């Protein structure tokens, strides 16, 4: 097996190549670093052909439109979808809100989700109808059988995360799609934490919808995607109405929507961010998602093993043998040091940049019976040396405090 070219890859990230001396980016579940190809793609649009899309009959608009639609083609190929099944949105939150608003939920309806979800896959549903949460099983996976028992005649949707942003556990979502479809229900997969870490084939998952954010997958903030089976998208009412989403508007206010996906992209989008997202996905594709997953598995194991040797930390664990993203949440056992204080000490004294809090997943922390946690989240540009430095910083920070 060829060695993963992590040092070569790191040279493509300006922050790592020029600004990271004495610092380690270990908050990648919040947002990833951006490679030079993405930065240059955004700069080229802003500086060389900054036209609006799908409107102008001139070179700037045509070049911008081609680049924007080129990103749609790139995302579709990457996910095994058709181009018309990729809707550009600001991120996972907007994608899920688009679906929640578009399926016509009523007050007596319900949606089945899990306690593993983060807020963006909870609040869009609970704001509109009853939200029913399946618990975790003994291993730490969402309990599929318990979820199925929550379904009744008023259930309108099943939704599940593909990967937890707290435990890192990767959920076998195809089983959830099969379960939902047995009941004639659509399923939405939250892939916010998956796009940059594992290969996604929407046909193999057989999901009706899939939401993801670009900024967690090397892309700029402001661009994400909603995948939907064409027939599922055609049943949605758009969240926004305006220019670009319609083919014709009459004096009486009646209008004709454009075909999918453009009917969901009203107004001028963040064109630069969408073009940058296309460049990000091209980079992931060139490196290879299987190679990325293998490298990150090595990183995750090293992190697990090293943190396990630090008795001052309590680790948020899942069952052995489960596939996980390269992240770990921990808590100081000493109640005098909070996760937030530990994160600040790691950043200010050791240059290790992590995140502390509930990670937009309050219900999961409540279900686990724990307070705020410190999250260490890695990426494919992380090295094993970085992991060792993180562990050493944790030991020093905790023992300095004691």
Secondary structure, 3 states (H helix, E strand, C coil): CCCCCHHHHHCCCHHHHHHCCCCEECECCCCCCCCHHHHHHHHHHHHHCCCCCCCCCCHHHHHHHHHHHHHHHHHHHHHCCCHHHEEEECCHHHHHHHHHHHCCCCCCCEEEEECCCCHHHCHHHHCCCEEEEECECCCCCECHHHHHHCCCCCEEEEEEECECCCCCEECCHHHHHHHHHHCCCEEEEECCCCCCCCCCCHHHHCCCEEEEECCCCCCCCCCEEEEECHHHHHCCCCCCCCCCCEEEECCCCCEEECCCCHHHCCCCCCHHHHHHHHHHHHHHHHHCHHHHHHHHHHHHHHHHHHHCCCCCEEECCCCCCCCECCEEEEEECCCCCCHHHHHHHHHHHHCEECEEECCCCHHHHHHHCCCCEEEEECCCCCCHHHHHHHHHHHHHHHHHHC
